């Protein structure tokens, strides 16, 4: 697949652990000190081992000054879209434009039902996500003084007032793997954020998935490059090479540069709660990847 020419982002995919309660916040501070662009958190509101994601994001935003923050990804079935829109805009305003919104259609339905959520069939979940994107963007369109009305199959809004508008053009990034979700990503999303370990065929799977996104974008009259491709990654820093993302920082840099140039990945989010790994990723790996990609371009 082509290189979409996007600037590169490097970030952290941090565990929102409830114990010790300050761990995720301190790791966000470390990520910022390492020069990383982004700190992201999963959202599983039914999981008592985790802090509430919105509360954590707000606290982390107050402890940092430059690093962007994102959900990776927000559990939409337990989050009402109008409230998601207003929460996202509020955090973006309070943080000076440092928030991006990752959304997921839903998973772990038994756990969702256990806390009062509604189980959705796969098709319903994707339909609900598409409706939610429309609602969220409608709420952010504060300059439009007409009441927001969306009569969807899963989500309905009957004359909601719009606003507040976020401080910047908040990206909506989707965690997507299956064909209909990939089409929705190309049609409506600003970013795509899969997890490398979920790809059974490894990085090679990205080619066909990118094609689905690109085809949907073109069919919707969009430039495929408008959809940023991000990737949650994991690995180990070792003295000698031992496979993809297992080796010294220089090998990591080559591996990530290949992913950028061959598959159009422009955002790399390291799943690690190790301060040492975050520092190495930000200070040793990221600059070399940028240099390799710049030279190839």
Beta strands, then each sheet from edge to edge (+ up, - down):
strand 1: 9-14
strand 2: 38-41
strand 3: 68-71
strand 4: 74-75
strand 5: 99-104
strand 6: 148-151
strand 7: 156-160
strand 8: 172-174
strand 9: 191-195
strand 10: 228-233
strand 11: 236-237
strand 12: 246-247
strand 13: 265-271
sheet 1: 4+ 5+ 3+ 2+ 1+ 13+ 10+ 9+ 8+
sheet 2: 6+ 7-
sheet 3: 11+ 12+
end
